[in-house]
Amino acid sequence: MRYRKERDVLGTVKVPADAYYGSETERALENFQISGIAVSKDLIRAYATIKRSAALANLGAGKLDEKRAHAIVKACDQVIAGKFDDQFSMDVFQAGAGTSTNMNVNEVVANAAIVMLGGRKGDYRIVHPNDHVNMSQSTNDTYPSVMDISAYLALHKKLLPALRFLQRELERKSREFSHIVKIGRTHLQDAVPMTLGEEFHGYAGVVWRSISLLEESGKVLLELPLGGTALGTGMNAGPKYERLVIKHLNAYTGCSFRSARNKFMAQSTRGEILSISGSLKQTAVSLNKIASDFRLLASGPRAGFAELLLPEIQPGSSIMPGKVNPSIAEMLGMACFQVMGNDTAITEAANAGQLELNVFMPVMAFDLLFSIDILSSAVNAFTKRCVVGVKANTDRIQGMLDENLSLATALSPYIGYAKAAKVARIAYHKGKTVKEICLELRIMDRKKLDEILDSSRLV
């Protein structure tokens, strides 16, 4: 392999000759061979979006010349398009605050701009990673901003559409199953009748509530500390930069980002990340409840509830022929558990911030974007491969409904709670229906019983 030599504050570094990154990235690649998991490409693209906006802001403020500014913008566009994805292999677990990631982006953008202007990679007299690409910026104001931007975009482009799709399909199934009366259950015991459609309407409501929660909590991601530079004071940024960088950022993304009212708070704490992560955890808990219910209601096919017939997507056992498992619902549950674990890591990282900076942002950013990604994909798979094709086992549902002891609840207004409870207990011990015991005890005539115990009337 051929190399070029670059110098930084610590000395000379050998960098692969064809690499668009530079010395600081090379040092980080050598120092942080930890997990083999690279920084999210969503975060890198959001970082390039900031660099793009910063170049235009610095141009507008008269700090950056037009030739360099336009070359940086074009280089950022290439990064956003994925042209240099192989240049961003920095490990998630790296130096605190994300300085290595910021410099990785600065160096790739600088060298892409240099090549565009006819220079050779590493000739930073043409475009410098710090002096030009990082102008008016610090890792300390750009990294928290890039966390917020990438999370906001991922939330609105991936997770919320996936959840809306799931809600629509659950509501569609609710209408499809609206005529199917079944046993309700509380404490895992038989309860009064309901329709299967009502049960699915409840699931759709759970998803709707999660959507509302995420939409509301996601609004805190719109406040960015851009322009605060190292501590929040705005040192080296200049008076026009803050307004211009937000203007260009919004023009490019189509969002409504705004400057944080208190940059010292925005840079030293990561409360908004904690908030959105908490909403993701709550969403995961709700989704796991639905997945768990699907597994219970589909349990069987002979020895369980067997009220739902889930699409058969793959064999379920390596030893038991013909066995089919609720694989997609199981997958959703596992994704939800991971989101809950990620929230714990984010909470601990947020809790570890000290003085003017939280240095544990890289792991927070990774866990947050990972949660959004896996939840989005898991929800889409669950909707497409499970909810869309789920069917009601009407014979099984009707058979259990006919034997439902909780139908005695409907008798309470006519014969009182105590007597209705006695009927239910006798029916249970004799293995008969509530109606049969009422007729045996001559509590009322068949016509009246048929009217009172008509399950379709009860729902």
C-alpha positions as CSV (number, residue, x, y, z in Angstrom):
1,M,0.0,0.0,0.0
2,R,1.2,3.5,-0.8
3,Y,1.1,6.2,1.8
4,R,1.4,9.9,2.1
5,K,2.8,11.7,5.2
6,E,0.7,14.2,7.1
7,R,1.8,16.3,10.1
8,D,-0.4,17.2,13.0
9,V,0.3,18.6,16.5
10,L,1.6,15.3,17.7
11,G,4.0,14.6,14.7
12,T,4.0,12.8,11.4
13,V,1.3,10.2,10.5
14,K,1.3,7.8,7.6
15,V,-2.0,7.9,5.8
16,P,-3.0,5.6,2.9
17,A,-2.3,7.6,-0.3
18,D,-5.8,7.1,-1.7
19,A,-7.7,7.9,1.6
20,Y,-9.8,11.0,1.7
21,Y,-9.4,11.1,5.5
22,G,-6.3,12.5,7.2
23,S,-4.0,12.2,10.2
24,E,-6.5,12.6,13.0
25,T,-8.8,9.9,11.5
26,E,-5.8,7.6,11.0
27,R,-4.8,8.0,14.6
28,A,-8.4,7.3,15.7
29,L,-8.6,4.2,13.5
30,E,-5.5,2.8,15.1
31,N,-6.5,3.8,18.7
32,F,-10.1,2.7,18.8
33,Q,-10.3,-0.8,17.4
34,I,-13.1,-1.7,19.9
35,S,-16.3,-3.1,18.5
36,G,-16.1,-3.2,14.8
37,I,-19.3,-1.1,14.6
38,A,-18.9,2.0,12.6
39,V,-20.5,5.4,13.4
40,S,-24.0,5.6,11.8
41,K,-24.1,6.8,8.2
42,D,-27.2,8.8,9.2
43,L,-25.1,10.7,11.7
44,I,-22.3,11.3,9.1
45,R,-24.8,12.6,6.5
46,A,-26.2,15.0,9.1
47,Y,-22.7,16.1,9.9
48,A,-22.1,16.9,6.2
49,T,-25.3,18.8,6.2
50,I,-24.0,21.0,9.0
51,K,-20.6,21.5,7.2
52,R,-22.5,22.4,4.1
53,S,-24.6,25.0,5.9
54,A,-21.6,26.3,7.8
55,A,-19.7,26.9,4.6
56,L,-22.6,29.0,3.2
57,A,-23.0,30.8,6.4
58,N,-19.3,31.7,6.6
59,L,-19.5,32.8,2.9
60,G,-22.4,35.0,3.7
61,A,-20.6,36.4,6.8
62,G,-17.6,37.3,4.6
63,K,-15.3,34.9,6.4
64,L,-14.8,32.3,3.7
65,D,-14.0,32.9,0.1
66,E,-16.4,31.9,-2.6
67,K,-14.1,29.3,-4.3
68,R,-13.5,27.3,-1.1
69,A,-17.1,27.7,0.1
70,H,-18.6,26.2,-3.1
71,A,-16.0,23.4,-3.2
72,I,-16.9,22.5,0.4
73,V,-20.6,22.5,-0.4
74,K,-20.1,20.2,-3.4
75,A,-17.9,17.9,-1.3
76,C,-20.6,17.8,1.4
77,D,-23.2,16.9,-1.3
78,Q,-21.0,14.0,-2.3
79,V,-20.7,12.8,1.3
80,I,-24.5,13.0,1.7
81,A,-25.0,11.1,-1.5
82,G,-22.8,8.3,0.0
83,K,-19.9,8.6,-2.4
84,F,-17.4,8.4,0.5
85,D,-19.1,5.9,2.8
86,D,-16.0,3.7,2.9
87,Q,-14.0,6.7,4.4
88,F,-16.1,6.6,7.6
89,S,-15.3,3.5,9.5
90,M,-14.6,5.1,12.8
91,D,-15.6,2.9,15.8
92,V,-18.6,3.9,17.8
93,F,-16.5,3.7,21.0
94,Q,-14.0,6.4,20.5
95,A,-12.6,9.5,22.2
96,G,-15.1,11.5,24.2
97,A,-17.4,14.2,22.8
98,G,-17.0,12.9,19.2
99,T,-14.0,14.9,18.2
100,S,-12.7,12.0,16.1
101,T,-15.9,11.8,14.1
102,N,-16.0,15.6,13.6
103,M,-12.4,15.5,12.3
104,N,-13.2,12.5,10.1
105,V,-15.9,14.5,8.4
106,N,-13.7,17.6,8.2
107,E,-10.8,15.7,6.6
108,V,-12.9,13.9,4.1
109,V,-14.8,17.0,3.0
110,A,-11.5,19.0,2.9
111,N,-9.7,16.4,0.7
112,A,-12.7,16.0,-1.6
113,A,-12.8,19.8,-2.0
114,I,-9.0,19.8,-2.6
115,V,-9.3,17.2,-5.4
116,M,-12.3,19.1,-6.9
117,L,-10.1,22.3,-7.0
118,G,-7.3,20.4,-8.8
119,G,-5.0,19.7,-5.8
120,R,-3.6,16.6,-4.3
121,K,-5.1,15.0,-1.1
122,G,-3.3,16.2,1.9
123,D,-2.4,19.7,0.5
124,Y,-4.3,21.6,3.1
125,R,-3.1,24.9,1.9
126,I,-6.0,24.7,-0.6
127,V,-8.7,23.7,1.8
128,H,-7.9,23.0,5.5
129,P,-10.0,20.6,7.7
130,N,-9.9,23.0,10.7
131,D,-9.5,26.4,9.3
132,H,-12.0,26.2,6.5
133,V,-14.3,23.1,6.9
134,N,-14.6,23.5,10.6
135,M,-14.7,27.4,10.5
136,S,-17.0,29.0,13.2
137,Q,-17.5,25.5,14.7
138,S,-16.3,23.2,17.5
139,T,-17.0,19.5,18.1
140,N,-18.8,20.8,21.2
141,D,-21.6,22.6,19.4
142,T,-21.7,20.5,16.2
143,Y,-21.8,17.0,17.7
144,P,-24.8,17.7,20.0
145,S,-26.5,19.4,17.0
146,V,-25.8,16.5,14.7
147,M,-27.2,14.1,17.3
148,D,-30.5,16.1,17.3
149,I,-30.6,16.6,13.5
150,S,-30.0,12.9,12.7
151,A,-32.4,11.7,15.3
152,Y,-35.1,14.1,14.2
153,L,-34.7,13.1,10.5
154,A,-34.6,9.4,11.3
155,L,-37.7,9.7,13.5
156,H,-39.7,11.5,10.8
157,K,-38.4,9.5,7.8
158,K,-38.3,6.0,9.3
159,L,-40.1,5.4,12.6
160,L,-43.2,7.5,12.5
161,P,-44.1,6.3,8.9
162,A,-43.6,2.7,10.1
163,L,-45.9,3.3,13.1
164,R,-48.6,5.0,11.1
165,F,-48.5,2.0,8.7
166,L,-49.0,-0.4,11.6
167,Q,-51.8,1.8,13.1
168,R,-53.7,1.8,9.7
169,E,-53.4,-2.0,9.4
170,L,-54.6,-2.6,12.9
171,E,-57.6,-0.4,12.3
172,R,-58.3,-2.2,9.1
173,K,-58.2,-5.5,11.0
174,S,-60.4,-4.0,13.7
175,R,-63.1,-3.3,11.1
176,E,-62.6,-6.7,9.5
177,F,-63.1,-8.5,12.9
178,S,-65.8,-6.2,14.2
179,H,-68.5,-8.9,14.0
180,I,-66.5,-11.6,15.7
181,V,-67.6,-11.9,19.4
182,K,-65.0,-13.6,21.7
183,I,-64.1,-14.0,25.3
184,G,-62.3,-11.1,26.9
185,R,-59.6,-11.9,29.5
186,T,-58.4,-10.2,32.6
187,H,-55.7,-11.7,34.9
188,L,-55.3,-14.3,32.1
189,Q,-58.8,-15.6,33.2
190,D,-62.0,-15.6,31.2
191,A,-63.9,-12.3,31.4
192,V,-67.0,-10.8,29.7
193,P,-67.4,-10.9,25.9
194,M,-66.0,-8.4,23.5
195,T,-65.4,-8.4,19.8
196,L,-62.1,-9.3,18.3
197,G,-62.4,-5.9,16.4
198,E,-62.5,-4.1,19.7
199,E,-59.4,-5.9,20.8
200,F,-57.6,-4.8,17.7
201,H,-59.0,-1.3,18.0
202,G,-57.2,-1.2,21.4
203,Y,-53.9,-2.2,19.8
204,A,-54.4,0.6,17.2
205,G,-54.9,3.0,20.0
206,V,-51.7,1.9,21.7
207,V,-49.8,2.7,18.5
208,W,-51.6,6.0,18.0
209,R,-50.6,7.0,21.5
210,S,-46.9,6.2,20.8
211,I,-47.0,8.2,17.6
212,S,-48.4,11.2,19.5
213,L,-45.8,10.8,22.2
214,L,-42.9,10.7,19.7
215,E,-44.2,13.6,17.7
216,E,-44.4,15.7,20.8
217,S,-41.1,14.7,22.4
218,G,-39.4,15.0,19.0
219,K,-40.0,18.7,19.0
220,V,-37.2,19.3,21.5
221,L,-34.7,18.1,18.9
222,L,-35.4,21.2,16.9
223,E,-33.3,23.5,19.2
224,L,-29.7,23.4,18.2
225,P,-26.6,24.8,19.9
226,L,-24.9,25.6,16.6
227,G,-22.8,28.8,16.9
228,G,-22.0,28.1,20.6
229,T,-18.5,26.7,19.5
230,A,-16.4,25.4,22.4
231,L,-18.5,26.2,25.5
232,G,-21.6,28.1,24.3
233,T,-20.0,31.6,24.2
234,G,-19.7,31.6,20.4
235,M,-16.0,32.3,20.4
236,N,-14.6,32.5,16.8
237,A,-18.1,32.2,15.3
238,G,-18.9,35.9,14.6
239,P,-22.2,37.7,15.0
240,K,-23.8,36.8,11.7
241,Y,-22.9,33.1,11.7
242,E,-25.5,31.7,14.1
243,R,-28.5,33.1,12.1
244,L,-27.1,32.2,8.7
245,V,-26.1,28.6,9.6
246,I,-29.7,27.9,10.8
247,K,-31.2,29.5,7.8
248,H,-29.1,27.4,5.3
249,L,-29.7,24.3,7.4
250,N,-33.5,24.7,7.2
251,A,-33.4,25.6,3.5
252,Y,-31.6,22.3,2.8
253,T,-33.5,20.0,5.2
254,G,-37.0,21.6,4.9
255,C,-37.2,21.4,8.7
256,S,-37.7,24.2,11.3
257,F,-34.5,24.0,13.3
258,R,-33.8,27.0,15.5
259,S,-31.0,28.3,17.7
260,A,-31.0,27.1,21.3
261,R,-32.1,29.8,23.7
262,N,-29.5,28.7,26.2
263,K,-26.5,27.2,24.5
264,F,-24.6,26.6,27.7
265,M,-27.4,24.2,28.7
266,A,-27.7,22.7,25.2
267,Q,-24.0,21.8,25.1
268,S,-23.5,20.7,28.7
269,T,-26.6,18.5,29.0
270,R,-28.3,16.1,26.7
271,G,-31.8,16.3,28.1
272,E,-33.6,16.2,24.8
273,I,-31.8,12.9,23.9
274,L,-32.9,11.5,27.2
275,S,-36.4,12.6,26.5
276,I,-36.7,11.1,23.1
277,S,-35.0,7.9,24.2
278,G,-37.6,7.6,27.0
279,S,-40.4,8.0,24.4
280,L,-38.7,5.3,22.4
281,K,-38.6,3.0,25.4
282,Q,-42.3,3.6,26.1
283,T,-43.1,2.9,22.5
284,A,-41.1,-0.3,22.7
285,V,-43.0,-1.4,25.9
286,S,-46.3,-0.8,24.1
287,L,-45.2,-2.6,20.9
288,N,-44.0,-5.6,22.9
289,K,-47.4,-5.8,24.6
290,I,-49.0,-6.1,21.2
291,A,-46.4,-8.7,20.1
292,S,-46.9,-10.6,23.3
293,D,-50.7,-10.6,22.9
294,F,-50.3,-11.9,19.3
295,R,-48.2,-14.8,20.6
296,L,-50.7,-15.7,23.3
297,L,-53.8,-15.4,21.1
298,A,-52.1,-17.5,18.4
299,S,-50.8,-20.1,20.9
300,G,-51.6,-23.7,20.1
301,P,-52.7,-24.9,17.7
302,R,-54.4,-27.5,19.9
303,A,-53.3,-26.7,23.4
304,G,-53.4,-22.9,23.5
305,F,-55.9,-20.1,22.8
306,A,-55.6,-20.5,19.0
307,E,-57.9,-17.5,18.4
308,L,-55.6,-15.9,15.8
309,L,-54.0,-17.6,12.8
310,L,-50.7,-15.9,12.1
311,P,-49.1,-16.1,8.6
312,E,-46.8,-19.1,8.4
313,I,-43.5,-17.7,7.3
314,Q,-41.0,-20.4,8.2
315,P,-40.7,-23.8,9.9
316,G,-40.5,-23.4,13.7
317,S,-38.5,-26.4,14.9
318,S,-35.4,-28.4,13.9
319,I,-36.8,-31.5,15.7
320,M,-40.6,-31.3,15.7
321,P,-42.0,-31.7,12.1
322,G,-44.7,-29.3,11.1
323,K,-44.3,-26.9,14.0
324,V,-44.7,-23.2,13.1
325,N,-43.8,-20.5,15.6
326,P,-44.9,-16.8,15.9
327,S,-41.5,-15.8,14.6
328,I,-42.3,-12.2,13.5
329,A,-43.9,-11.4,16.9
330,E,-40.9,-12.9,18.6
331,M,-38.6,-10.7,16.5
332,L,-40.5,-7.6,17.4
333,G,-40.2,-8.4,21.1
334,M,-36.4,-8.8,20.9
335,A,-36.1,-5.5,19.1
336,C,-38.1,-3.8,21.8
337,F,-35.9,-5.3,24.5
338,Q,-32.8,-3.9,22.8
339,V,-34.4,-0.4,22.7
340,M,-35.1,-0.7,26.4
341,G,-31.5,-1.6,27.0
342,N,-30.3,1.2,24.8
343,D,-32.3,3.6,26.9
344,T,-30.5,2.5,30.0
345,A,-27.1,3.1,28.4
346,I,-28.3,6.6,27.2
347,T,-29.5,7.4,30.7
348,E,-26.2,6.5,32.3
349,A,-24.3,8.5,29.6
350,A,-26.5,11.5,30.1
351,N,-26.0,11.2,33.9
352,A,-22.2,11.3,33.5
353,G,-22.0,14.8,32.0
354,Q,-19.6,17.1,33.9
355,L,-19.2,20.9,33.8
356,E,-19.6,22.4,30.4
357,L,-19.7,19.2,28.3
358,N,-21.0,15.7,28.2
359,V,-18.2,13.7,26.7
360,F,-20.2,10.5,26.3
361,M,-22.2,11.7,23.4
362,P,-20.9,9.2,20.8
363,V,-22.4,6.2,22.6
364,M,-25.7,8.1,23.2
365,A,-25.9,9.0,19.5
366,F,-25.2,5.4,18.4
367,D,-27.8,3.9,20.8
368,L,-30.5,6.5,19.9
369,L,-30.1,6.0,16.1
370,F,-29.8,2.2,16.6
371,S,-33.1,2.2,18.5
372,I,-34.9,4.2,15.8
373,D,-33.5,2.0,13.1
374,I,-34.3,-1.4,14.6
375,L,-37.7,-0.3,15.8
376,S,-38.6,1.1,12.3
377,S,-37.5,-2.1,10.6
378,A,-39.1,-4.4,13.1
379,V,-42.4,-2.5,13.0
380,N,-42.5,-2.6,9.2
381,A,-41.7,-6.3,9.2
382,F,-44.3,-7.1,11.9
383,T,-47.0,-5.1,9.9
384,K,-46.2,-6.6,6.5
385,R,-45.5,-10.2,7.5
386,C,-47.9,-10.6,10.4
387,V,-50.6,-8.0,10.9
388,V,-51.6,-7.8,7.2
389,G,-52.2,-11.5,6.9
390,V,-53.6,-12.4,10.4
391,K,-56.9,-14.3,10.4
392,A,-59.5,-15.1,13.1
393,N,-60.0,-18.7,14.0
394,T,-63.8,-18.3,14.2
395,D,-64.7,-21.9,15.1
396,R,-62.3,-21.9,18.1
397,I,-63.4,-18.4,19.2
398,Q,-67.1,-19.5,19.1
399,G,-66.5,-22.7,20.9
400,M,-64.8,-21.0,23.8
401,L,-67.4,-18.3,23.9
402,D,-70.2,-20.8,24.3
403,E,-68.5,-22.2,27.4
404,N,-67.7,-18.8,28.9
405,L,-68.6,-18.7,32.6
406,S,-68.3,-14.9,32.8
407,L,-71.6,-14.7,30.9
408,A,-73.0,-15.0,34.4
409,T,-72.1,-11.3,34.7
410,A,-75.0,-10.4,32.5
411,L,-77.4,-12.1,35.0
412,S,-76.3,-9.9,37.9
413,P,-78.9,-7.1,37.2
414,Y,-81.7,-9.8,37.2
415,I,-80.7,-12.2,40.0
416,G,-78.0,-10.4,41.9
417,Y,-74.2,-10.8,42.1
418,A,-74.2,-13.6,44.7
419,K,-76.7,-15.8,42.9
420,A,-75.0,-15.2,39.5
421,A,-71.6,-16.1,41.1
422,K,-73.2,-19.3,42.5
423,V,-74.4,-20.2,39.0
424,A,-70.9,-19.7,37.5
425,R,-69.3,-21.8,40.2
426,I,-71.8,-24.7,39.7
427,A,-71.3,-24.5,35.9
428,Y,-67.5,-24.7,36.4
429,H,-67.6,-27.7,38.7
430,K,-70.1,-29.6,36.6
431,G,-68.5,-28.7,33.3
432,K,-71.7,-27.2,32.0
433,T,-72.6,-23.8,30.5
434,V,-74.2,-20.9,32.5
435,K,-77.3,-21.3,30.5
436,E,-77.6,-25.0,31.2
437,I,-77.3,-24.4,35.0
438,C,-79.9,-21.6,34.9
439,L,-82.3,-23.9,33.2
440,E,-81.6,-26.7,35.6
441,L,-82.2,-24.4,38.6
442,R,-85.2,-22.9,36.9
443,I,-83.9,-19.4,37.4
444,M,-85.8,-18.1,34.4
445,D,-87.2,-19.4,31.1
446,R,-85.2,-20.2,28.0
447,K,-86.5,-17.3,26.0
448,K,-85.4,-14.8,28.6
449,L,-82.1,-16.5,29.1
450,D,-81.5,-16.4,25.3
451,E,-82.2,-12.7,25.3
452,I,-80.0,-11.9,28.3
453,L,-77.1,-14.1,27.4
454,D,-77.0,-13.2,23.7
455,S,-73.3,-12.4,23.3
456,S,-73.8,-10.1,20.3
457,R,-76.1,-8.0,22.5
458,L,-73.6,-7.9,25.3
459,V,-70.9,-6.3,23.2
